[in-house]
Amino acid sequence: MKYLSKLAGRLLFVTCLASSVVACTLWEDEDEKNVVAPLKELSGQSVTLESSWSRRVGSQGDESQALEMTPAIEGGTIYAANAKGSVMAISRADGDLRWSVDLDVMLVGAVGAGSDLVLVSSANGGVEALDAATGELRWHAQASSEVLAAAATDGDVVVVQSVDARVQAFDAANGQPRWSYSASQAVLTLRGNSSPVIRDGLVYVAFDNGKIAALDARTGMLQWEQRFIVPDGRTELERIIDVQADPLLTSTDLLVASYQGAIISVAQGRGQPQWQQKASVIRSMASVDGSVFMVEGNDSVRALSVASGRELWVAEGFSGRRLSAPAVIGNYVAVADKEGYVHLLNQTDGTYAGRYSVGGDGVRANLLSDGDTLYVLTNSGKLYALAIRS
């Protein structure tokens, strides 16, 4: 089943619309369990990464959970969490621990941060808001179902998208419900969702049913909606168009990509399509200097022009490595794999430039970058800050 091989072992959920529940049936591709492309050869001009610091964060859940508890960067701090309920604030400069709290709940989602809040989600759909300076619990709210993607906040509202295709906003000051918006659920989806993004009073959300919506951040009123992909295929598995990648905002446009579907650029203000390209993307994207970088379902790395969607380059040879979301560090694009290798590609042409091993049973979480430093959270729960050696 070639469409399953593109998932590279990620789990699938069947959503039963008639009863609005998620079935327990899961699939995993067995064909490529042991098929991993060999490491690329390094030239004498390769770039070297080195660890500036590392810190133990704690359990990221077992492999069957496939949690992607990506940390969050805000100011001079990186906020991280583990599956057992601990949340911590770590100095970006030297890795010193600023605070750590134990919420005594099982955590499952990526970390959100902004406007003096740190936001995490529990296995039962709870949303926990912590004080960014002290770690003190500010408030607790309840989402309609599990929240795996990071929450977003503009200081007025905190917005989450849960796995039942519902978007909910809570008051950032006290956690009281403000509004909710529901989309139709896809019949068959991957585990997880994309995160909401807030800018200039609008909340941008991409749904598994192939639609993008812009909602008023204060009221939840729909401002515009755009369908960017229609399912195509003879079976439900072939028709999966799930959206895992977070919407990516440029100065004027919004980029959204789906699995077995497309990447599209639309105008932020009115949702007018600018360009569209066929793509199969299950990880969040990165953008810099007019280029957008993505990892496709076959573990190739692809660069497109933000302005036109024109393909700039494709880097292959990573089959079976289950690449992470890309991040930009210096003049390079970084991706990590299931064996714990961080690979560097030249931004301009995608040529292989270097690698570094963090081990740690591989990397599922998105890579983070502040431009000069790359932050990598391993599956075994160790956070690394990597820099390019001069």
SULDAWO-V439097 format. One record per residue. N is the residue number from 0. RES is the residue in three letters. SS is DSSP state (2 for helix, 1 for strand, 0 for the rest). PSI is psi in whole degrees, 0 to 359 (* if undefined). D_LAST is the distance of its C-alpha to the last C-alpha in Angstrom with 2 decimals. Layout:
BEGIN
n->(N,N)
res->(RES,RES)
ss->(SS,SS)
psi->(PSI,PSI)
d_last->(D_LAST,D_LAST)
END
This chain:
BEGIN
n->(0,1,2,3,4,5,6,7,8,9,10,11,12,13,14,15,16,17,18,19,20,21,22,23,24,25,26,27,28,29,30,31,32,33,34,35,36,37,38,39,40,41,42,43,44,45,46,47,48,49,50,51,52,53,54,55,56,57,58,59,60,61,62,63,64,65,66,67,68,69,70,71,72,73,74,75,76,77,78,79,80,81,82,83,84,85,86,87,88,89,90,91,92,93,94,95,96,97,98,99,100,101,102,103,104,105,106,107,108,109,110,111,112,113,114,115,116,117,118,119,120,121,122,123,124,125,126,127,128,129,130,131,132,133,134,135,136,137,138,139,140,141,142,143,144,145,146,147,148,149,150,151,152,153,154,155,156,157,158,159,160,161,162,163,164,165,166,167,168,169,170,171,172,173,174,175,176,177,178,179,180,181,182,183,184,185,186,187,188,189,190,191,192,193,194,195,196,197,198,199,200,201,202,203,204,205,206,207,208,209,210,211,212,213,214,215,216,217,218,219,220,221,222,223,224,225,226,227,228,229,230,231,232,233,234,235,236,237,238,239,240,241,242,243,244,245,246,247,248,249,250,251,252,253,254,255,256,257,258,259,260,261,262,263,264,265,266,267,268,269,270,271,272,273,274,275,276,277,278,279,280,281,282,283,284,285,286,287,288,289,290,291,292,293,294,295,296,297,298,299,300,301,302,303,304,305,306,307,308,309,310,311,312,313,314,315,316,317,318,319,320,321,322,323,324,325,326,327,328,329,330,331,332,333,334,335,336,337,338,339,340,341,342,343,344,345,346,347,348,349,350,351,352,353,354,355,356,357,358,359,360,361,362,363,364,365,366,367,368,369,370,371,372,373,374,375,376,377,378,379,380,381,382,383,384,385,386,387,388,389)
res->(MET,LYS,TYR,LEU,SER,LYS,LEU,ALA,GLY,ARG,LEU,LEU,PHE,VAL,THR,CYS,LEU,ALA,SER,SER,VAL,VAL,ALA,CYS,THR,LEU,TRP,GLU,ASP,GLU,ASP,GLU,LYS,ASN,VAL,VAL,ALA,PRO,LEU,LYS,GLU,LEU,SER,GLY,GLN,SER,VAL,THR,LEU,GLU,SER,SER,TRP,SER,ARG,ARG,VAL,GLY,SER,GLN,GLY,ASP,GLU,SER,GLN,ALA,LEU,GLU,MET,THR,PRO,ALA,ILE,GLU,GLY,GLY,THR,ILE,TYR,ALA,ALA,ASN,ALA,LYS,GLY,SER,VAL,MET,ALA,ILE,SER,ARG,ALA,ASP,GLY,ASP,LEU,ARG,TRP,SER,VAL,ASP,LEU,ASP,VAL,MET,LEU,VAL,GLY,ALA,VAL,GLY,ALA,GLY,SER,ASP,LEU,VAL,LEU,VAL,SER,SER,ALA,ASN,GLY,GLY,VAL,GLU,ALA,LEU,ASP,ALA,ALA,THR,GLY,GLU,LEU,ARG,TRP,HIS,ALA,GLN,ALA,SER,SER,GLU,VAL,LEU,ALA,ALA,ALA,ALA,THR,ASP,GLY,ASP,VAL,VAL,VAL,VAL,GLN,SER,VAL,ASP,ALA,ARG,VAL,GLN,ALA,PHE,ASP,ALA,ALA,ASN,GLY,GLN,PRO,ARG,TRP,SER,TYR,SER,ALA,SER,GLN,ALA,VAL,LEU,THR,LEU,ARG,GLY,ASN,SER,SER,PRO,VAL,ILE,ARG,ASP,GLY,LEU,VAL,TYR,VAL,ALA,PHE,ASP,ASN,GLY,LYS,ILE,ALA,ALA,LEU,ASP,ALA,ARG,THR,GLY,MET,LEU,GLN,TRP,GLU,GLN,ARG,PHE,ILE,VAL,PRO,ASP,GLY,ARG,THR,GLU,LEU,GLU,ARG,ILE,ILE,ASP,VAL,GLN,ALA,ASP,PRO,LEU,LEU,THR,SER,THR,ASP,LEU,LEU,VAL,ALA,SER,TYR,GLN,GLY,ALA,ILE,ILE,SER,VAL,ALA,GLN,GLY,ARG,GLY,GLN,PRO,GLN,TRP,GLN,GLN,LYS,ALA,SER,VAL,ILE,ARG,SER,MET,ALA,SER,VAL,ASP,GLY,SER,VAL,PHE,MET,VAL,GLU,GLY,ASN,ASP,SER,VAL,ARG,ALA,LEU,SER,VAL,ALA,SER,GLY,ARG,GLU,LEU,TRP,VAL,ALA,GLU,GLY,PHE,SER,GLY,ARG,ARG,LEU,SER,ALA,PRO,ALA,VAL,ILE,GLY,ASN,TYR,VAL,ALA,VAL,ALA,ASP,LYS,GLU,GLY,TYR,VAL,HIS,LEU,LEU,ASN,GLN,THR,ASP,GLY,THR,TYR,ALA,GLY,ARG,TYR,SER,VAL,GLY,GLY,ASP,GLY,VAL,ARG,ALA,ASN,LEU,LEU,SER,ASP,GLY,ASP,THR,LEU,TYR,VAL,LEU,THR,ASN,SER,GLY,LYS,LEU,TYR,ALA,LEU,ALA,ILE,ARG,SER)
ss->(0,2,2,2,2,0,0,0,0,0,0,1,1,1,1,1,0,0,0,0,1,1,0,0,0,0,0,0,0,0,0,0,0,0,0,0,0,0,0,0,0,0,0,0,0,0,0,0,1,1,1,1,1,1,1,1,0,0,0,0,0,0,2,2,2,0,0,0,0,0,0,1,1,1,0,0,1,1,1,1,1,0,0,0,0,1,1,1,1,1,1,0,0,0,0,0,1,1,1,1,1,1,0,0,0,0,1,0,0,0,0,1,1,1,0,0,1,1,1,1,1,1,0,0,0,1,1,1,1,1,1,0,0,0,0,0,1,1,1,1,1,1,0,0,0,0,0,0,0,0,0,1,1,0,0,0,1,1,1,1,1,0,0,0,0,1,1,1,1,1,1,0,0,0,0,0,1,1,1,1,1,1,0,0,0,0,0,1,1,1,0,0,0,0,0,0,1,1,1,0,0,1,1,1,1,1,0,0,0,0,1,1,1,1,1,1,0,0,0,0,0,1,1,1,1,1,1,0,0,0,0,0,0,0,0,0,0,0,0,0,0,0,0,0,0,0,0,1,1,0,0,0,1,1,1,1,1,0,0,0,1,1,1,1,1,1,1,0,0,0,0,0,1,1,1,1,1,1,1,0,1,0,0,0,0,1,1,1,0,0,1,1,1,1,1,1,0,0,0,0,1,1,1,1,1,0,0,0,0,0,1,1,1,1,1,0,0,0,0,0,0,0,0,0,0,0,1,1,1,0,0,1,1,1,1,1,0,0,0,0,1,1,1,1,1,1,0,0,0,0,0,1,1,1,1,1,1,0,0,0,0,0,0,0,0,0,0,1,1,0,1,0,1,1,1,1,1,0,0,0,0,1,1,1,1,1,1,1,0,0)
psi->(95,331,333,328,332,335,342,44,358,152,150,145,142,123,121,103,326,323,358,41,163,123,161,355,129,152,147,136,124,340,321,24,319,12,106,129,142,158,143,151,141,139,173,345,22,156,144,129,149,153,122,322,165,154,140,124,322,177,132,21,161,169,327,334,333,42,144,81,62,130,178,142,132,117,226,18,144,130,129,160,162,167,340,358,3,139,139,153,128,135,129,333,316,1,6,143,122,320,160,135,151,116,352,34,157,124,148,342,171,158,138,151,148,152,44,18,148,130,126,165,146,169,337,14,8,145,122,128,122,152,125,333,328,340,0,139,119,312,164,138,164,119,168,335,188,138,110,334,157,143,157,148,148,11,340,315,156,126,133,152,124,171,351,20,32,136,128,142,137,150,127,337,323,357,4,141,137,313,167,155,131,139,161,143,143,152,320,128,163,164,123,174,170,162,148,156,134,131,134,44,5,144,121,129,136,131,158,345,5,15,150,141,146,123,146,126,329,323,340,3,136,125,317,159,140,125,124,355,142,132,142,128,165,335,164,325,320,341,8,128,34,143,111,330,134,142,142,120,131,193,328,338,173,126,131,140,152,164,137,42,258,166,135,147,126,153,134,319,326,356,15,123,136,315,164,140,144,135,165,96,129,7,158,161,170,151,143,144,42,8,146,136,137,154,125,168,340,16,30,154,132,140,134,157,129,325,320,344,2,136,130,318,163,131,120,186,18,19,133,2,354,65,147,178,147,159,156,128,120,232,21,156,128,140,153,164,179,348,0,12,135,122,139,134,144,132,324,323,0,7,150,130,338,174,166,140,123,353,231,32,24,184,124,322,152,143,147,150,144,14,315,338,138,130,124,122,118,163,334,357,28,131,126,143,116,141,155,128,133,*)
d_last->(45.97,43.06,42.55,41.89,39.31,37.15,36.95,35.17,37.16,37.08,40.38,43.02,45.64,49.05,50.25,54.03,54.95,58.61,58.00,54.64,53.13,50.32,51.69,50.47,50.08,46.56,45.28,42.44,41.73,42.43,41.80,38.04,37.74,36.53,35.20,31.40,29.54,27.64,23.85,22.47,21.33,17.68,17.11,15.22,12.78,12.05,9.06,8.35,9.24,9.90,12.81,12.78,16.55,19.53,23.19,26.44,28.17,31.15,33.15,32.40,35.84,36.98,36.23,39.63,38.84,35.70,34.53,31.40,30.88,27.80,26.65,26.60,24.27,26.10,24.72,22.65,24.19,24.02,27.51,28.20,31.47,33.01,36.14,38.22,38.14,35.44,33.29,30.53,28.33,24.83,22.49,19.41,17.56,18.33,20.64,23.74,26.99,28.87,31.93,33.33,36.72,38.84,40.90,43.07,42.93,41.21,38.38,37.58,35.64,32.24,31.57,32.22,31.38,32.32,34.81,34.61,35.49,33.94,35.87,36.43,39.22,41.47,43.15,46.44,45.16,44.60,42.15,40.89,39.56,37.85,37.10,33.34,33.49,35.65,36.01,39.75,41.57,42.71,44.73,45.44,46.59,47.84,46.73,49.13,47.16,43.84,40.74,37.66,35.54,33.96,36.34,35.72,36.94,37.44,38.94,42.47,42.51,40.62,40.89,40.65,41.49,43.21,43.89,47.42,46.14,47.00,45.00,45.90,45.13,45.60,45.91,42.61,44.61,46.91,46.28,49.65,49.91,49.77,50.09,49.51,49.30,50.01,49.26,51.02,49.46,48.47,50.53,47.62,44.05,40.84,40.19,38.51,38.25,35.89,35.27,37.12,35.23,36.73,36.42,38.94,41.73,41.47,40.51,39.26,40.07,39.90,42.57,43.08,46.16,44.13,44.64,42.47,44.06,43.44,45.27,46.10,44.04,47.01,49.79,48.42,50.49,49.39,48.17,47.54,47.09,45.86,46.26,43.37,44.35,47.64,47.86,48.76,50.01,53.09,52.10,50.61,47.55,46.98,47.47,44.66,42.62,40.93,38.24,35.38,32.59,32.43,33.55,30.73,31.50,30.37,31.71,35.13,35.32,35.14,33.73,35.38,35.21,37.45,37.86,40.13,40.52,38.49,35.81,37.40,36.53,39.20,39.73,39.26,42.45,44.97,43.45,44.08,42.25,39.88,38.93,38.97,37.51,38.53,35.95,35.85,33.29,33.34,29.99,28.78,26.87,23.83,23.81,21.65,22.35,25.75,24.94,25.98,24.61,26.93,27.62,31.12,33.67,33.14,29.45,28.24,25.61,27.00,25.96,28.70,29.17,29.96,32.52,34.50,33.56,32.97,30.94,27.65,26.58,27.20,25.04,27.37,27.46,26.91,30.64,31.70,28.28,29.33,26.18,25.32,25.11,22.03,19.43,16.92,13.26,11.39,12.94,14.02,17.13,17.12,20.33,21.39,24.47,27.42,25.99,22.95,20.34,17.81,17.46,15.14,16.96,16.25,18.01,19.84,21.56,20.92,19.67,18.13,14.33,13.58,15.01,15.10,18.44,19.68,23.25,25.71,28.33,26.23,25.42,28.12,26.94,25.13,21.36,20.45,17.59,17.20,14.85,11.56,12.77,14.90,18.03,19.87,23.39,24.81,28.52,29.05,27.96,24.57,22.06,18.31,15.52,12.43,8.97,6.30,3.80,0.00)
END
